Structure formats: structure tokens, C-alpha cells
Amino acid sequence: MKLKSIQPSNKKGYSTLEIRQATAWRSKTILIAFLVAFSVVVCRAFYLQFLDVEQWQKKAEKKYTKYAEMPAIRGKIFDRNGEILASSVLNFKVGIVPSRFNHRDNELKAFSKLVGQDPVNLFNRIQTSKKYFRLRSSFDRNTVEEIKLLKLEGVEFEKFYERDYPFKRAFSTLIGLTSVDDDRGIEGIEKSFDHYLRGSPGQKKLLVESGNVAFDEEVVRVPEHGQDVQLTVDAGIQSIVYKEALAAKKRYEAKSISVVLLDARTGDILSIVNVPAADPTNRRDLNLDEVRNRAITDQYEPGSTLKPFAIATALEEGVITSSSVIQTAPGFIEINGKKLQDERSFGKLTVKDVLAKSSNVGTVKVALKVPSNSMYHYLNLLGFGKSPDLPLLGIRTGTLPKWKTWEDINQATISYGYGVDVTLIQLARAYTVFTQNGYMLPVKISSLDREGQKTPIFSEYVVTEMQKMLVEASGKFGTGKAARVSGYSVAGKTGTTRKIENGKYSTEKYIASYVGFAPSSSPRFIAAIRVDEPKTSKTGGKVAAPLFSKIAASALRDFQMSPDPNDQIFPKTANVTIKR
């Protein structure tokens, strides 16, 4: 029996070959679909990562958290009476988000006026800018409130503290400046006391939207505000001194003027003025030379204002008395082959008249009676060649050559203020020996200064004699007669020195100076004045002494000092033995 061949089949009657073909086609279709889907995913990812960066960055930046510094409020600076000399004022920066800014013409004009911008230029900037930008000026709270009333969208406000100096130029060389960027002290008192004034910043967490602060979320660290600093200076007196110094600079066509005013009883600095001086509120036109405190930084030869110390030393050593007669004729003296001379021959002079007439020859003859080591000893005790113990950055030491290097010519020139360099603050401090019975006072600028000790230098007898001589030097027949104040007795000494240029003494450029105190019977203050390169006149008697008179008259009124009695009486002179 012959059997039939059997073909495989399924229920529907499809052959195995047909089933296999159909299965292979479906697999290919699925694979193709998968590859297409995968390609779409890859392309989308590529697009998102590389082609749509800006859009996704905007979304990512729409809301995020960041930390920001909370500035500490810088401490105030006060004068001795509580008058504010420097403080931190709350101001605002105004910024604009161009994409959110909308306005009407009237609103834009009002806004432009408030922020000091041209409306057309401001509109063009908003239209062309893609990112947030700040307007350059700062604005006070009142201006900000007016801007807010306009209800403009896209306008942001940022708080910051800005330093305010109400006395401007009058105090700028003393108070100094802070940095615009970080409120750090960079000049003057602001720099010297920065570690007290600056404080410590805080920190806050912020929720940021579209690159701009939306609101504060959390204070992480509270800022520690800076300490206040109180100075010894008197704002009223400082203003008077500045006004008079400014007028004198113009009157004498001087390069600069510096003044130091001390409390003769305590050593407190009542005023330090330098003109010209910069306006601390105008940073664009700031001249750094006009910020420098020249009363403490500039060294110069003091000239005849140093003579009282040479004569006081001779009195202390007992080699002269105030009535000793000195022959100054023929008006010059030769030492070590060099000629030292007076403006004219005075002939025979008492020591008192040597100082009153400001005789170089007479002073030299007195000084050469003193051993060089003794002369150096007293000048060193008086603080010359050493820095005053003051917390002021940039203060100079001056120069005082060691006595072992001295020849007679060195001692001679030093006695009348050449060959030695001083600062104005040094010279003012040294004169406290004539107001404190022979003790030199330490000087102070703030309530934070450490208490210094008085330095004993001259005897009471010497001081009494020197007071009388200094009154004569500023009297009717003295070189400082222009320093007199009606109703008061003034004591002091003039000085005139040639400036050094290219290693030689100039015949055209001078420094005119005066140091004195008033009232002489009961000294209330000491004033040291330095006028650099006056042109209308050159001498201390004609330039610096008149300025002292004007300052002293105002200061005495401010201190409510009673006029001196007409019969000014000094203690009797004790009997003194002269060393031979």
C-alpha cells in the first residue's frame, strides 16, 4: 500500500514555510521600529543637550537657592563732643530686568528723571540688553520710594551702606576714606582704626528667580556691626582752622598749609588740618596727594622754631641766664670754614633778645657752650628722630643725627633748625614742655589710645624763663608780633627755612612756620603752623604768625577763655650760678 506525503500545517492551514516567512517579517518590522524610536530618543537628547542650551538654562535658572553676604554696618566716627564725622548711610542700587520691564511713556520719563538718565538712551539700553544691569549711581530711600510709586515691573532694588562725611574737605586728610568695593578703610583714621570700625559680615540664604533675588529665605548668620570710634578733635575748631588755613593759602599763594592744634593741658589733638584737601564724596576727581595727612607724613627742617630748645638746654645746663650778653657782631660767624649769618648785625644782645630777634649767630654761640652729647640728649628726650606714639598710619620719625657724628658745624646748624628734620606733630608735642612746667605730654587722637606718661625734661625755672622769652619773641619788638591776639598774651616762635632742591638750598622756595601757645599765663592750646612755598612773602613772621593770630582768636572765644590781666605777672627768677 502506497502512503501519501504529509505537509505540516496549522489550524488555519498555513504551511510551515509561510509561518517562518511571516515571523521573519514581523521581527524585521519590530527591529526597524525600535531603531527608529531609539534614534528619536538620541536626537532629542542631543537637541536638549547641545541645541536648546539657552532655553534649558533659563528654566534651570528660574528658581534656585544661593548664599549672599549680609554687610556689617561700619562704625561711626565722632568728635570729642559727639559730633558725627563719618557714618554709614543706607542707600540703594537700582537695577533693571529688560525682559520684564514694561512701561508707558509718562512712567519712563518720570523714572528717567528720578534716576538721572536720558529717557531715550535708557529706553534704547533696555531694548538692546538681554541681561540684568544696574544703574551706576546710588539712590537714597526717598528716591527709591518715589520709584516704587510708579509700579514699574522689572525694576529691582539692592540695599547697601555708603560712607558719609558731613564735614567733607575740612576733615578729609584726617578721617581718610574707605574702599568703594568692600567698605574697607584705605586712608587716615578709617584705615588706622579699620579693625574696630569694620565689623564682621553675616550671611543669608536667598531664593533666586531668573537671575534676580526674589525674596530672603533664611538668615544664616547675623552680621556683627563695627564699633564706634571717638576722636579727641573738636569739629567746631577744626572747621574754623580749615576756613582760616584755606583763606591763608589763597592770600599767600602757598603750595600747602598744615596746622596742628593741641590741648596744652592734656596733649589731646584738637585739630589737624591740611589744605588743599580732597572732597571724599567725589571719587572721580580724587587727588591722592590731597588725601595725605601732611602734618604727620611730611618731614622738613624746622628753622628758628627749634631755637627755644637750644636755649632751654643751655639754661638747664647752667651755662647762661636769660640776661647773659652775647656779641653777634659783625652779623656772621665762621665755623669749620663755613659762614653762618644773620639778616643783619644786631651787635650785643641778651639771650632774651637773641630769641626775640631770632639771631642765628647768637643762638649758635649759646649752643656751642653746651656739650654735644647734652644737646643731643635733650633733643632726643623731646621726641625728635622718634615716632610719636600715635595710632596713625604713615606717621614719620624725622631725623636727628647721632651726636658722635657731630662736628661744631653740625651742632651750630642744628641749634637753629637746619640739619635736622621734623614733622609738624612732633614740633607741636615738643612745645608742651613750655606749658607743663618742663614735662612733655604724650599726644592722643582717640579715646582708644593708651595712656602715655609725661616725660620730665626741663626744670620749672627754665620753663618760666622760656615762657617770658617766648612772650617777648611774639611781642611788639619780636619776629612773631603778628601772632598777637587782642586781650591775650601770646607766646611762640617764628621759623623760616629754605627748601632743598636737587641737593641745594633754593633761593626762591621757603617754608614759613610758627609754633605758639595762648594764653601764655595759663596755656589752653598749642598751635603749630607750616606754610609751604608762600609767594607773596616768605617769612614765618609775615605768613604763619598772622594765621596763628586768627586761629587763636577764634579758639580762645570757643574755649570761653577770659582775657589776660593788663599787668601780666610771671614768677620771680631764681638766683642761678653760671657754669664757666
C-alpha positions, 0 to 999 in steps of 0.5 A, a space after each residue: 500500500 502506497 502512503 501519501 506525503 504529509 505537509 505540516 500545517 496549522 489550524 488555519 492551514 498555513 504551511 510551515 514555510 509561510 509561518 517562518 516567512 511571516 515571523 521573519 517579517 514581523 521581527 524585521 518590522 519590530 527591529 526597524 521600529 525600535 531603531 527608529 524610536 531609539 534614534 528619536 530618543 538620541 536626537 532629542 537628547 542631543 537637541 536638549 543637550 547641545 541645541 536648546 542650551 539657552 532655553 534649558 538654562 533659563 528654566 534651570 535658572 528660574 528658581 534656585 537657592 544661593 548664599 549672599 553676604 549680609 554687610 556689617 554696618 561700619 562704625 561711626 566716627 565722632 568728635 570729642 563732643 559727639 559730633 558725627 564725622 563719618 557714618 554709614 548711610 543706607 542707600 540703594 542700587 537700582 537695577 533693571 530686568 529688560 525682559 520684564 520691564 514694561 512701561 508707558 511713556 509718562 512712567 519712563 520719563 518720570 523714572 528717567 528723571 528720578 534716576 538721572 538718565 536720558 529717557 531715550 538712551 535708557 529706553 534704547 539700553 533696555 531694548 538692546 540688553 538681554 541681561 540684568 544691569 544696574 544703574 551706576 549711581 546710588 539712590 537714597 530711600 526717598 528716591 527709591 520710594 518715589 520709584 516704587 510709586 510708579 509700579 514699574 515691573 522689572 525694576 529691582 532694588 539692592 540695599 547697601 551702606 555708603 560712607 558719609 562725611 558731613 564735614 567733607 574737605 575740612 576733615 578729609 586728610 584726617 578721617 581718610 576714606 574707605 574702599 568703594 568695593 568692600 567698605 574697607 578703610 584705605 586712608 587716615 583714621 578709617 584705615 588706622 582704626 579699620 579693625 574696630 570700625 569694620 565689623 564682621 559680615 553675616 550671611 543669608 540664604 536667598 531664593 533666586 528667580 531668573 537671575 534676580 533675588 526674589 525674596 530672603 529665605 533664611 538668615 544664616 548668620 547675623 552680621 556683627 556691626 563695627 564699633 564706634 570710634 571717638 576722636 579727641 578733635 573738636 569739629 567746631 575748631 577744626 572747621 574754623 582752622 580749615 576756613 582760616 588755613 584755606 583763606 591763608 593759602 589763597 592770600 599767600 599763594 602757598 603750595 600747602 598749609 598744615 596746622 596742628 592744634 593741641 590741648 596744652 593741658 592734656 596733649 589731646 589733638 584738637 585739630 589737624 588740618 591740611 589744605 588743599 584737601 580732597 572732597 571724599 564724596 567725589 571719587 572721580 576727581 580724587 587727588 591722592 596727594 590731597 588725601 595725605 595727612 601732611 602734618 604727620 607724613 611730611 618731614 622738613 627742617 624746622 628753622 628758628 622754631 627749634 631755637 627755644 630748645 637750644 636755649 632751654 638746654 643751655 639754661 638747664 645746663 647752667 651755662 647762661 641766664 636769660 640776661 647773659 650778653 652775647 656779641 653777634 657782631 659783625 652779623 656772621 660767624 665762621 665755623 669749620 670754614 663755613 659762614 653762618 649769618 644773620 639778616 643783619 648785625 644786631 651787635 650785643 644782645 641778651 639771650 632774651 633778645 637773641 630769641 626775640 630777634 631770632 639771631 642765628 649767630 647768637 643762638 649758635 654761640 649759646 649752643 656751642 657752650 653746651 656739650 654735644 652729647 647734652 644737646 643731643 640728649 635733650 633733643 632726643 628726650 623731646 621726641 625728635 628722630 622718634 615716632 610719636 606714639 600715635 595710632 596713625 598710619 604713615 606717621 614719620 620719625 624725622 631725623 636727628 643725627 647721632 651726636 658722635 657724628 657731630 662736628 661744631 658745624 653740625 651742632 651750630 646748624 642744628 641749634 637753629 633748625 637746619 640739619 635736622 628734620 621734623 614733622 609738624 606733630 612732633 614740633 607741636 608735642 615738643 612745645 608742651 614742655 613750655 606749658 607743663 612746667 618742663 614735662 612733655 605730654 604724650 599726644 592722643 587722637 582717640 579715646 582708644 589710645 593708651 595712656 602715655 606718661 609725661 616725660 620730665 625734661 626741663 626744670 620749672 625755672 627754665 620753663 618760666 624763663 622760656 615762657 617770658 622769652 617766648 612772650 617777648 619773641 611774639 611781642 611788639 619788638 619780636 619776629 612773631 608780633 603778628 601772632 598777637 591776639 587782642 586781650 591775650 598774651 601770646 607766646 611762640 616762635 617764628 621759623 623760616 627755612 629754605 627748601 632743598 632742591 636737587 641737593 641745594 638750598 633754593 633761593 626762591 622756595 621757603 617754608 614759613 612756620 610758627 609754633 605758639 601757645 595762648 594764653 601764655 599765663 595759663 596755656 589752653 592750646 598749642 598751635 603749630 603752623 607750616 606754610 609751604 612755598 608762600 609767594 607773596 612773602 616768605 617769612 614765618 613772621 609775615 605768613 604763619 604768625 598772622 594765621 596763628 593770630 586768627 586761629 587763636 582768636 577764634 579758639 580762645 572765644 570757643 574755649 570761653 577763655 577770659 582775657 589776660 590781666 593788663 599787668 601780666 605777672 610771671 614768677 620771680 627768677 631764681 638766683 642761678 650760678 653760671 657754669 664757666 
